[in-house]
Amino acid sequence: KFEDEFSPELYNIRGALSMANAGPNTNGSQFFINQNQTDSSSKLSESKYPAQIIKAYKKGGNPSLDGDYTVFGQVIDGMDIVDKIAESETDENNKPKNEIKIQKIEVIKDYNFKK
């Protein structure tokens, strides 16, 4: 387990990859992709969110997770595949009944934020 690594420049918009955890500083090897397609932009304040992020939340995401789940990536191509995975049949533990494996990931840009 390792400490949370929040960035004020990263948000749980649709397609964001975030660390799963069981509370503060309990990150491990599990992650999730924000797949929600519901427009959440009307709930957001311009004093807390940049206009570009409010616009991005119109396409979906989970603003309630901001500041609680570390965002570390963004799906920029293949959200149709993410949506298909989300439609998979699951068991009583919400685990897909058919195994789903990531075959390939490509890091497009590694960004260093100003501190």
Secondary structure in CASP SS format (residue, H / E / C, confidence):
PFRMAT SS
TARGET T0000
AUTHOR 0000-0000-0000
METHOD secondary structure of the structure
MODEL  1
K C 1.00
F E 1.00
E C 1.00
D C 1.00
E C 1.00
F C 1.00
S C 1.00
P C 1.00
E C 1.00
L C 1.00
Y C 1.00
N C 1.00
I E 1.00
R C 1.00
G C 1.00
A E 1.00
L E 1.00
S E 1.00
M E 1.00
A C 1.00
N C 1.00
A C 1.00
G C 1.00
P C 1.00
N C 1.00
T C 1.00
N E 1.00
G C 1.00
S C 1.00
Q C 1.00
F E 1.00
F E 1.00
I E 1.00
N C 1.00
Q C 1.00
N C 1.00
Q C 1.00
T C 1.00
D C 1.00
S C 1.00
S H 1.00
S H 1.00
K H 1.00
L C 1.00
S C 1.00
E C 1.00
S C 1.00
K C 1.00
Y C 1.00
P C 1.00
A H 1.00
Q H 1.00
I H 1.00
I H 1.00
K H 1.00
A H 1.00
Y H 1.00
K C 1.00
K C 1.00
G C 1.00
G E 1.00
N C 1.00
P H 1.00
S H 1.00
L H 1.00
D C 1.00
G C 1.00
D C 1.00
Y C 1.00
T C 1.00
V E 1.00
F E 1.00
G E 1.00
Q E 1.00
V C 1.00
I C 1.00
D C 1.00
G C 1.00
M H 1.00
D H 1.00
I H 1.00
V H 1.00
D H 1.00
K H 1.00
I H 1.00
A H 1.00
E C 1.00
S C 1.00
E C 1.00
T E 1.00
D C 1.00
E C 1.00
N C 1.00
N C 1.00
K C 1.00
P E 1.00
K C 1.00
N C 1.00
E C 1.00
I C 1.00
K C 1.00
I C 1.00
Q C 1.00
K C 1.00
I C 1.00
E C 1.00
V C 1.00
I C 1.00
K C 1.00
D C 1.00
Y C 1.00
N C 1.00
F C 1.00
K C 1.00
K C 1.00
END
